[in-house]
Amino acid sequence: MVRADESVIGSTESVCPKCLRRLPAHRVASGEDVYLVKTCPEHGKFRTIIWRGQPAFDSWPVPKQHATPPVCATAVEQGCPFDCGLCPAHRQHTCCVLLEVTDRCNLACPFCFAASLSQGNNPDLGAIEGWYRMLIAFGGPFNIQLSGGEPTLRNDLPEIIALGRSLGFSFFQLNTNGIRLASEAGYAQALKDAGLSCVFLQFDGVSDEVYKKIRGISLLKTKKTAIARCNESRLGVVLVPTLVPGINISEIGPIIGFAISMLPAVRGVHFQPVSYFGRYPKPPDDSDRITIPEILREIERQTGGMMKAGDFRPPTAENPYCSFNGSFVLMENGELKPRQVEGHGCCGSPRTAADCVRKAQVFVARKWSAGSAPPAGRRNRNFMNTASLDAFLSRVENYSLCISGMAFQDAWNLDLDRLRECFIHVVNPDAKIVPFCAYNLTDASGQALYRPQRSPQA
C-alpha cells in the first residue's frame, strides 16, 4: 500500500467510491505531496491526491477545539457518514445552512453538484417555514444560502427571504447563475427589498470559452450585467469560480483582477476546486484535481506577487484542510494591502469551536454584504482622502476584497475527520441537517447517499 519512499502520516476513515462502504484510510506522504489511500475488499485500492506541495501539509492546521451540536436529531447507529441529522458524533456547530428551494435549473452544466434538470420540484412555503422553525430549534438563526437548482426560477423567492427575516434570520445569500438578475430589470431590487444580503454568483472565468466548457453556453456578458444590476441595488456580490484543471486554472489571476476592477460592487472571490459528485463528464484521476496549496501558489504567480501565498490562512471554525481565506484592501494609489487578523483564520486562535463559528457567521455577513459607499459608476472611484482615520476605515469597509476557497469532498477523497468538523449544512427533505459533502456524496455511478434521486424524466 505504501512505497519505500513514502510514509503514513495519519489515519482516518473514508468510503469506497464504488459502493460507499465505510473504509479505513491513511494519509500518505510522498515527498511534498499527500494522498488518501484506502482499500475496499470488493472494489480494490483507491489512491487520491489531497495536497500538492508548499505550504507543507503538516504546517497548515491551527489549534482548535471540537463542539457537539447543541441539538442532535439522530443517534449514532451506523456511524459516520450514515447517521447525519446531525448526530452526537459531529464535532462542530452549524454556521451556514443551504435551503434548496427548487430542483429545477435553466442550465444543464456539464459540472453540477446537484445534477439539476430543467424539470423538478419546489417545496411549498409551508415546508420552507417548517425548515426555518426547525433551524431555530436546532440552535439558529444561522446564515442562510438559498440554493437549488437555480433558486431564481421561483417567482416567490422574495417571499421566502421575507419569511425568513420575519422569523429572525438576518443574513441571506443567493446562490445563482445570474441569468434572471441580468435579464429582468428590477429583480435585484425586489430581492434587496425583501432582505437579501448578498449574491453568490457563479463566475468561472473572464472568457466565454470557459463558460462553454463548464456551463455549456456563453455567459460572460450575462455575468457582467448581473453584477451591474446588483451594484445598482446595493447587493454585495461574491464571485464563485469552480476550478477545473485543463479549463480555467489559468483564469485565477484574471478573475481576481476583474474583482479588483469591480470594487466595491464585488466583495470577494470564493474559489471552489471541482469535486466529483452529482454530474461531471468522467470519473476523476489525479490530473483532474487542484488542491489548496496549488491554488495559493497560482494566486501568487498569476497576480505577479500582488497577493502572496503567505497572505492566506487556514480556517479555525471548520477543519483546516477544508478552506483558506485572505483579506485585502485596495488603496487610493492602486496598492493592494493584505489585512491580517490576529492569530489565524477569521476569529483568532485558539478559541472555542462554537465561538469560532459565531465569529465566522459575523465575518461573512459583514464582509460579503454591500458597503456604505455609493454604487460604482455614480462617483469618482478614488473618492476619499484616507489621511483621516474615519476615511481610512471607510476605505477598509468599502474597498476590502476577501479571497477565499473551499475544497469540497467527494467519494474518492472523503476524509471523515474533515466531514465531522463541517459547518456548512443542508436541510434535507426530511427536515434534518446534513453536512454539505455528505448530502451531495454520490458513488461512481451517481447514486446519492442523502440527496433525493430523480430520473431525467422527473
C-alpha positions as CSV (number, residue, x, y, z in Angstrom):
1,M,0.0,0.0,0.0
2,V,2.9,2.4,0.8
3,R,6.1,2.6,-1.2
4,A,9.5,2.5,0.4
5,D,10.0,6.3,-0.2
6,E,6.6,7.1,1.3
7,S,5.3,7.4,4.9
8,V,1.9,7.1,6.6
9,I,1.3,10.5,8.4
10,G,-2.2,9.9,9.6
11,S,-5.1,7.5,9.8
12,T,-8.8,8.3,9.2
13,E,-11.8,6.7,7.6
14,S,-13.4,7.2,4.1
15,V,-15.8,5.4,1.8
16,C,-15.4,3.3,-1.3
17,P,-16.2,5.3,-4.5
18,K,-17.9,2.3,-6.0
19,C,-20.2,1.2,-3.1
20,L,-19.9,3.9,-0.4
21,R,-18.9,1.3,2.2
22,R,-17.0,2.9,5.1
23,L,-13.3,2.0,4.9
24,P,-10.1,2.6,7.0
25,A,-7.9,5.1,5.2
26,H,-4.4,6.5,5.5
27,R,-2.9,9.9,4.7
28,V,0.3,9.0,2.9
29,A,3.2,11.5,2.3
30,S,5.2,11.2,-0.9
31,G,7.7,14.0,-0.9
32,E,5.7,17.2,-0.5
33,D,2.5,15.6,-1.8
34,V,-0.1,13.8,0.4
35,Y,-2.5,11.1,-0.8
36,L,-5.6,9.5,0.7
37,V,-5.2,5.7,0.4
38,K,-7.9,3.1,1.1
39,T,-8.8,-0.4,0.0
40,C,-12.3,-1.9,-0.5
41,P,-12.5,-5.7,-0.1
42,E,-14.8,-5.8,-3.1
43,H,-13.6,-3.0,-5.4
44,G,-9.9,-2.7,-4.6
45,K,-7.4,0.1,-3.8
46,F,-8.0,3.8,-4.3
47,R,-5.3,6.4,-4.1
48,T,-6.2,10.1,-4.5
49,I,-4.1,13.3,-4.2
50,I,-5.3,15.6,-1.4
51,W,-2.4,18.1,-1.1
52,R,0.4,19.1,-3.5
53,G,3.5,21.0,-2.4
54,Q,4.0,24.0,-0.2
55,P,2.8,25.2,2.3
56,A,3.6,21.8,3.9
57,F,0.6,19.7,4.8
58,D,1.5,19.4,8.5
59,S,2.3,23.2,8.8
60,W,-1.2,24.3,7.7
61,P,-3.5,23.4,10.7
62,V,-4.1,25.7,13.6
63,P,-5.2,24.7,17.2
64,K,-8.9,24.3,17.6
65,Q,-11.4,22.7,19.8
66,H,-14.4,20.5,18.9
67,A,-18.0,21.1,19.9
68,T,-21.0,18.8,19.8
69,P,-24.1,20.4,18.1
70,P,-26.5,21.9,20.6
71,V,-29.3,19.7,19.3
72,C,-28.9,16.4,17.5
73,A,-31.8,14.9,15.5
74,T,-30.3,11.4,15.0
75,A,-28.4,8.9,17.2
76,V,-25.1,7.2,16.4
77,E,-26.1,3.9,15.0
78,Q,-24.3,3.1,11.7
79,G,-21.5,5.6,12.2
80,C,-20.3,8.4,10.0
81,P,-21.4,9.3,7.3
82,F,-24.6,7.3,7.7
83,D,-26.2,9.0,10.7
84,C,-26.4,12.6,9.6
85,G,-29.1,14.7,11.1
86,L,-26.8,16.0,12.9
87,C,-25.7,13.1,15.2
88,P,-23.8,13.5,18.5
89,A,-20.5,12.4,16.8
90,H,-20.4,15.6,14.8
91,R,-17.7,17.9,16.1
92,Q,-18.9,21.4,15.0
93,H,-21.9,23.7,15.3
94,T,-23.7,25.0,12.2
95,C,-22.6,28.2,10.6
96,C,-24.3,28.4,7.2
97,V,-27.3,26.4,6.0
98,L,-28.3,25.8,2.4
99,L,-32.0,25.7,1.6
100,E,-32.6,24.0,-1.7
101,V,-35.7,25.8,-2.7
102,T,-36.0,24.1,-6.1
103,D,-34.7,21.1,-8.0
104,R,-35.0,23.0,-11.4
105,C,-32.4,24.8,-13.3
106,N,-32.3,26.9,-16.5
107,L,-28.8,25.5,-17.4
108,A,-27.6,22.0,-18.0
109,C,-24.0,22.4,-16.8
110,P,-21.6,19.5,-17.5
111,F,-20.4,20.1,-14.0
112,C,-23.2,20.3,-11.4
113,F,-23.0,19.1,-7.8
114,A,-26.9,18.9,-7.7
115,A,-27.2,17.2,-11.1
116,S,-30.1,19.6,-11.7
117,L,-32.5,19.3,-14.6
118,S,-35.0,21.6,-16.3
119,Q,-37.9,20.0,-14.5
120,G,-38.3,19.2,-10.8
121,N,-39.9,20.1,-7.6
122,N,-40.4,23.2,-5.5
123,P,-41.0,22.8,-1.7
124,D,-44.0,25.0,-0.8
125,L,-43.8,27.9,1.5
126,G,-45.3,25.9,4.4
127,A,-42.4,23.4,4.1
128,I,-39.8,26.2,4.0
129,E,-41.3,27.8,7.0
130,G,-41.0,24.5,8.8
131,W,-37.3,24.4,7.8
132,Y,-36.8,27.8,9.3
133,R,-38.5,26.9,12.5
134,M,-36.6,23.7,12.8
135,L,-33.3,25.6,12.4
136,I,-34.3,28.0,15.2
137,A,-35.0,25.0,17.4
138,F,-31.6,23.5,16.4
139,G,-29.6,26.5,17.6
140,G,-30.3,29.1,14.9
141,P,-30.6,31.6,13.5
142,F,-27.8,30.7,11.1
143,N,-26.5,32.3,7.9
144,I,-28.8,31.2,5.1
145,Q,-27.9,30.4,1.5
146,L,-30.8,29.9,-0.9
147,S,-29.7,27.3,-3.4
148,G,-31.0,24.7,-5.8
149,G,-31.1,24.0,-8.8
150,E,-31.4,27.7,-9.7
151,P,-33.4,29.4,-7.0
152,T,-34.4,32.4,-9.1
153,L,-36.7,30.1,-11.1
154,R,-39.1,30.5,-8.2
155,N,-41.3,33.6,-8.5
156,D,-41.8,33.7,-4.8
157,L,-38.2,34.0,-3.8
158,P,-38.7,37.5,-2.3
159,E,-41.4,36.0,-0.1
160,I,-39.1,33.2,1.0
161,I,-36.5,35.7,2.1
162,A,-39.0,38.0,3.8
163,L,-40.5,34.9,5.7
164,G,-37.0,34.0,7.0
165,R,-36.4,37.6,8.0
166,S,-39.7,37.7,10.0
167,L,-38.6,34.5,11.9
168,G,-35.3,36.0,13.0
169,F,-32.7,35.1,10.3
170,S,-30.6,38.2,9.4
171,F,-28.2,37.1,6.6
172,F,-29.3,35.7,3.3
173,Q,-27.1,34.9,0.3
174,L,-28.4,33.8,-3.1
175,N,-26.5,31.0,-4.9
176,T,-27.2,31.8,-8.6
177,N,-26.0,31.7,-12.2
178,G,-27.2,35.3,-12.6
179,I,-29.4,34.8,-15.6
180,R,-32.6,36.2,-14.1
181,L,-30.7,39.0,-12.3
182,A,-29.3,40.1,-15.7
183,S,-32.4,39.7,-17.8
184,E,-35.1,41.2,-15.5
185,A,-34.9,44.8,-14.6
186,G,-36.0,45.4,-11.0
187,Y,-35.5,41.8,-9.9
188,A,-32.3,42.5,-7.9
189,Q,-34.1,45.4,-6.2
190,A,-37.0,43.2,-5.3
191,L,-34.7,40.7,-3.7
192,K,-32.9,43.5,-1.8
193,D,-36.1,45.0,-0.6
194,A,-37.2,41.5,0.7
195,G,-34.0,41.3,2.7
196,L,-31.3,39.6,0.6
197,S,-27.8,40.4,1.8
198,C,-25.5,39.3,-1.0
199,V,-25.3,37.3,-4.2
200,F,-23.1,34.2,-4.5
201,L,-22.5,34.5,-8.3
202,Q,-21.3,31.5,-10.3
203,F,-18.3,33.1,-12.1
204,D,-15.9,30.6,-13.7
205,G,-13.7,33.0,-15.8
206,V,-13.4,36.1,-17.9
207,S,-13.7,34.4,-21.3
208,D,-16.7,32.7,-22.9
209,E,-14.6,29.7,-23.9
210,V,-14.5,28.8,-20.2
211,Y,-18.3,29.0,-19.8
212,K,-18.9,26.9,-22.9
213,K,-16.8,24.1,-21.4
214,I,-18.1,24.3,-17.8
215,R,-21.7,25.6,-18.2
216,G,-22.4,24.7,-21.8
217,I,-23.1,28.2,-23.2
218,S,-21.5,31.7,-23.4
219,L,-22.3,33.6,-20.2
220,L,-19.7,36.3,-19.6
221,K,-21.9,39.2,-20.8
222,T,-24.7,37.9,-18.6
223,K,-22.4,37.7,-15.5
224,K,-21.3,41.3,-16.0
225,T,-24.9,42.5,-16.4
226,A,-25.9,40.7,-13.3
227,I,-23.1,42.4,-11.3
228,A,-24.2,45.8,-12.6
229,R,-27.8,45.1,-11.6
230,C,-26.7,44.1,-8.1
231,N,-24.5,47.1,-7.8
232,E,-27.4,49.4,-8.6
233,S,-29.5,47.7,-5.9
234,R,-26.7,47.8,-3.3
235,L,-26.4,44.0,-3.2
236,G,-22.8,42.7,-2.5
237,V,-21.5,40.2,-5.0
238,V,-19.1,37.3,-4.3
239,L,-17.7,35.7,-7.4
240,V,-17.7,31.9,-7.2
241,P,-15.4,30.1,-9.7
242,T,-15.5,26.3,-10.0
243,L,-11.8,25.5,-10.8
244,V,-11.4,22.7,-13.3
245,P,-7.9,21.6,-14.3
246,G,-7.3,21.9,-18.0
247,I,-10.1,24.5,-18.4
248,N,-9.8,27.6,-16.2
249,I,-6.8,27.3,-13.8
250,S,-5.1,30.0,-15.9
251,E,-8.1,32.3,-15.2
252,I,-7.4,32.5,-11.4
253,G,-5.4,35.8,-11.7
254,P,-7.7,37.4,-14.3
255,I,-10.7,36.6,-12.1
256,I,-9.1,38.3,-9.2
257,G,-8.1,41.2,-11.4
258,F,-11.7,41.5,-12.6
259,A,-12.9,41.5,-9.0
260,I,-10.5,44.3,-8.1
261,S,-11.7,46.3,-11.1
262,M,-15.3,45.9,-9.8
263,L,-14.7,47.1,-6.2
264,P,-16.8,48.0,-4.3
265,A,-19.6,46.2,-6.1
266,V,-17.7,42.8,-5.8
267,R,-17.0,41.9,-2.3
268,G,-15.0,38.7,-2.7
269,V,-13.9,35.7,-4.7
270,H,-14.6,32.3,-3.4
271,F,-12.8,29.6,-5.3
272,Q,-14.2,26.1,-5.3
273,P,-11.9,23.3,-6.8
274,V,-14.1,20.9,-8.7
275,S,-15.5,18.0,-6.7
276,Y,-16.8,14.9,-8.4
277,F,-20.3,14.4,-7.2
278,G,-23.6,15.0,-8.9
279,R,-22.9,15.4,-12.6
280,Y,-19.5,15.5,-14.2
281,P,-18.1,14.4,-17.5
282,K,-15.9,11.4,-16.4
283,P,-14.6,9.7,-13.3
284,P,-11.6,11.7,-12.0
285,D,-7.9,10.9,-11.8
286,D,-5.3,13.0,-10.1
287,S,-4.8,15.2,-13.1
288,D,-8.4,16.3,-12.7
289,R,-7.8,17.8,-9.3
290,I,-6.3,21.1,-7.9
291,T,-5.5,21.3,-4.2
292,I,-5.5,24.2,-1.8
293,P,-1.7,24.8,-1.9
294,E,-1.7,24.8,-5.7
295,I,-4.5,27.4,-5.7
296,L,-2.4,29.6,-3.3
297,R,0.7,29.3,-5.5
298,E,-1.3,30.1,-8.6
299,I,-2.8,33.2,-6.9
300,E,0.7,34.4,-6.2
301,R,2.0,33.6,-9.6
302,Q,-0.9,34.9,-11.6
303,T,-1.2,38.2,-9.6
304,G,2.5,38.8,-10.1
305,G,3.1,38.6,-6.3
306,M,0.5,41.3,-5.6
307,M,-1.1,38.6,-3.5
308,K,1.3,36.1,-1.9
309,A,0.6,32.5,-0.7
310,G,1.7,33.6,2.8
311,D,-1.1,36.2,2.9
312,F,-3.7,33.4,3.3
313,R,-4.6,31.4,6.4
314,P,-6.5,28.2,7.2
315,P,-9.9,28.4,8.9
316,T,-10.4,28.0,12.7
317,A,-14.0,27.1,12.6
318,E,-14.2,24.2,10.1
319,N,-11.5,21.6,9.5
320,P,-8.3,23.5,8.4
321,Y,-7.9,21.3,5.3
322,C,-11.3,22.4,4.0
323,S,-10.6,26.1,3.1
324,F,-8.4,29.1,3.1
325,N,-9.0,32.9,3.4
326,G,-7.3,36.2,3.0
327,S,-8.5,39.8,3.1
328,F,-7.0,42.7,1.1
329,V,-7.6,46.5,0.9
330,L,-7.3,48.4,-2.4
331,M,-5.7,51.8,-1.5
332,E,-6.2,55.0,-3.4
333,N,-2.8,54.7,-5.1
334,G,-3.8,51.2,-6.5
335,E,-1.7,49.3,-4.0
336,L,-3.3,46.2,-2.6
337,K,-2.6,45.7,1.1
338,P,-3.1,42.4,2.9
339,R,-5.1,42.6,6.1
340,Q,-4.0,40.0,8.7
341,V,-6.3,39.2,11.6
342,E,-4.8,38.3,15.0
343,G,-3.9,34.6,15.0
344,H,-5.2,32.6,12.1
345,G,-8.4,32.5,10.1
346,C,-11.3,34.8,10.8
347,C,-11.5,34.6,14.5
348,G,-8.1,34.2,16.0
349,S,-6.6,31.2,17.7
350,P,-7.2,29.4,20.0
351,R,-10.9,29.9,20.7
352,T,-13.7,27.5,21.4
353,A,-15.2,25.9,18.3
354,A,-18.6,27.4,18.9
355,D,-17.1,30.9,19.3
356,C,-15.2,30.5,16.0
357,V,-18.5,29.5,14.3
358,R,-20.3,32.6,15.6
359,K,-17.4,34.8,14.6
360,A,-17.3,33.2,11.1
361,Q,-21.0,34.0,10.7
362,V,-20.5,37.7,11.6
363,F,-17.3,37.9,9.4
364,V,-19.1,36.6,6.3
365,A,-22.2,38.8,6.9
366,R,-20.1,41.9,7.3
367,K,-17.5,41.3,4.5
368,W,-19.8,39.9,1.8
369,S,-22.7,42.4,2.2
370,A,-22.5,45.7,0.3
371,G,-20.5,48.5,2.0
372,S,-21.6,52.1,2.6
373,A,-20.1,53.7,-0.5
374,P,-22.4,54.9,-3.3
375,P,-22.8,52.3,-6.1
376,A,-19.9,52.2,-8.5
377,G,-20.3,54.5,-11.5
378,R,-22.0,57.2,-9.5
379,R,-18.9,58.8,-8.1
380,N,-15.2,59.0,-8.6
381,R,-13.6,55.6,-7.8
382,N,-11.0,57.2,-5.6
383,F,-13.5,59.5,-3.9
384,M,-11.9,59.8,-0.5
385,N,-8.7,61.1,1.1
386,T,-7.5,58.4,3.5
387,A,-5.4,60.9,5.6
388,S,-8.0,60.8,8.4
389,L,-8.8,57.7,10.5
390,D,-12.5,57.9,9.6
391,A,-11.7,58.0,5.9
392,F,-9.3,55.1,6.2
393,L,-11.9,53.0,8.0
394,S,-14.4,53.8,5.3
395,R,-11.8,52.7,2.7
396,V,-11.4,49.4,4.5
397,E,-15.1,48.9,4.7
398,N,-15.8,49.6,1.0
399,Y,-12.6,48.6,-0.8
400,S,-11.8,45.3,1.0
401,L,-11.7,42.2,-1.1
402,C,-12.0,38.8,0.5
403,I,-10.2,36.0,-1.4
404,S,-11.2,32.5,-0.1
405,G,-11.7,29.0,-1.2
406,M,-13.3,25.8,-0.1
407,A,-12.3,22.3,-1.1
408,F,-15.4,20.1,-1.0
409,Q,-15.0,16.3,-0.8
410,D,-16.3,13.5,-3.0
411,A,-16.3,9.7,-2.7
412,W,-12.7,9.5,-3.8
413,N,-11.1,12.0,-1.4
414,L,-13.6,11.9,1.5
415,D,-11.9,12.2,4.9
416,L,-14.4,11.5,7.7
417,D,-12.3,13.5,10.2
418,R,-12.9,16.5,7.9
419,L,-16.6,15.7,7.5
420,R,-17.2,15.6,11.2
421,E,-16.0,19.1,11.5
422,C,-18.1,20.5,8.7
423,F,-20.1,23.7,9.5
424,I,-21.8,24.2,6.1
425,H,-25.0,22.1,6.2
426,V,-28.0,21.4,4.0
427,V,-31.6,20.9,5.1
428,N,-32.8,17.7,3.6
429,P,-36.4,17.0,2.7
430,D,-36.9,15.2,6.0
431,A,-36.1,18.4,7.8
432,K,-32.7,17.2,9.1
433,I,-29.4,19.0,8.9
434,V,-26.7,17.2,6.8
435,P,-23.1,18.3,6.2
436,F,-22.7,19.6,2.6
437,C,-20.3,17.0,1.4
438,A,-22.3,14.1,2.9
439,Y,-25.6,15.5,1.4
440,N,-24.0,15.7,-2.1
441,L,-22.0,12.5,-1.9
442,T,-22.6,10.2,-4.8
443,D,-20.9,6.9,-5.8
444,A,-19.2,6.4,-9.2
445,S,-22.5,5.5,-10.8
446,G,-24.2,8.7,-9.5
447,Q,-26.2,7.1,-6.6
448,A,-26.5,9.5,-3.7
449,L,-26.3,8.8,0.0
450,Y,-28.7,11.6,1.0
451,R,-29.7,13.8,-1.9
452,P,-33.1,12.6,-3.3
453,Q,-32.6,10.8,-6.6
454,R,-34.5,11.9,-9.7
455,S,-34.7,10.4,-13.1
456,P,-34.1,12.5,-16.2
457,Q,-37.8,12.4,-16.9
458,A,-38.8,13.7,-13.4
